[in-house]
Amino acid sequence: MSLINHYKILEIPNYSTYAKVRKAYITKMKLYHPDLNKSPEAEELSKQINVAKEAIEKLNGTMEMESALTQGTKFTIMIPNRLVASK
């Protein structure tokens, strides 16, 4: 994990669900979005909040994939049918 504690930025525990991450993100962005908050540090804080959310989502997605692969879960990739003209 990087030196930045992304969970601390969003003020959530490190075992938070996707819903909790999303709720914390929305709450923080309402406080620090540069269009809503004119303080000088609001823009930097909103960037940190975005990075934290993306990093947590990426980490959680990677962990879910690794967990599923180690448990032997099979994945199906859906490819849309293509119409092929016959001669």
N, C-alpha and C positions, 0 to 999 in steps of 0.2 A: 504494500500500500504506500501511497505517496506520503510526503511529509505533512500535507494538508489533510486535516480530518474533515472530510466532506459531511459526515453526519453531524459534527459539531456546528458547522456553518448553518445547516438547516435546523439545528437544535432538536434532533430526534435520536432515539437509541439505534445502535448499529444492527439490530435485528428487525427493523421496521419493514412493514409490507409496502408494496407499491402504492397502495391507497394512502398510507401515512406519509410517504415521501412526496406524493403529489399534493396532498393537503398542505404540508409544511412549505413546499415550494410556492404554492399559490398565496399562502398567507404572507410569506417573506416578500414576494414580489409586489404585493399590494402595499407593503411598507416602504420598499426601497426602489421601486421602479422610477427611473429618472423623470418620466412624465408626471408622476404623482408626488414625488419627493424632490424638492429643489435644493437639498443640501449638497455640498460639494462631494461628499463621499458616496452618495446614493448610486451613481453610475458604476463605480468600482465594486460596491457591494452587490449590485444586481448581476454583474458579470461573475462574481464569485458564486452567487447562488445558482446561476445557470450551469456553471462548470460542475458544481457539487451535485446537482440533480442528474446531469448527464453521466457523471462518473459512477454514481450509485446505481443508476439504471443499467449501465453497461456491466458493472460488477455483478449485480444481481442476475442479469441475463446470462452471463458467463457461468456463474455458480449453478444456476438451474440447468444449463446445458450439460455441464460436467457431471452433475448429480444424476441426471437422466442417463447419460452415457455409461456411467459406472454401474448403474442398476440394470443395464441391459435394455433400456427402452429403445424401441425402434421408431424412427422418424419416417414419415411419408412426405414426400415433396409432391405437391400437386402442380401439374403442368396442364394448362388448358388445352383442350382438343383443338387441333388445327384442321381446317377443311382442306382437303387435297382434291384437286380436280382430276377426275379420271379421264382416260383417253378413249 
